[in-house]
Amino acid sequence: MKNVAKWISIAVISASALSMTACNTIQGAGQDIESTGEAIEDAAK
C-alpha cells in the first residue's frame, strides 16, 4: 500500500510541475502578443 501512495504522490507532484510550467509559458506568449500589437499600433500612427 505504501508503494501505491508513493506513486500517486509522484504523479501529483509531476502534474503540478507541468501545469505551472504551462501557465508560465502561456503568460509569456500573451506578453509577446501584446507587445507585438502595441508595436503595430505605434507603426500605424
C-alpha positions in Angstrom: 0.0 0.0 0.0 2.9 2.4 0.6 4.1 1.9 -2.9 0.8 3.0 -4.3 0.7 6.1 -2.2 4.3 6.9 -3.2 3.5 6.6 -7.0 0.3 8.7 -6.5 2.4 11.4 -4.8 5.0 11.4 -7.5 2.2 11.7 -10.2 0.5 14.6 -8.4 3.8 16.4 -8.0 4.7 15.9 -11.6 1.4 17.1 -12.8 1.6 20.2 -10.7 5.1 21.0 -12.0 3.9 20.6 -15.6 0.8 22.8 -15.1 2.9 25.5 -13.5 5.3 25.4 -16.5 2.4 25.6 -18.9 0.9 28.6 -17.2 4.3 30.4 -17.3 4.6 29.7 -21.0 1.1 30.9 -21.8 1.7 34.1 -19.8 4.9 34.7 -21.8 3.2 34.1 -25.1 0.4 36.6 -24.1 3.0 39.2 -23.3 4.7 38.7 -26.7 1.4 39.0 -28.5 0.6 42.2 -26.5 4.0 43.8 -27.3 3.5 42.9 -31.0 0.1 44.5 -31.0 1.5 47.7 -29.4 4.3 47.9 -32.0 1.7 47.6 -34.8 -0.4 50.4 -33.2 2.6 52.6 -32.9 3.6 52.0 -36.6 0.1 52.8 -37.7 0.1 56.2 -36.0 
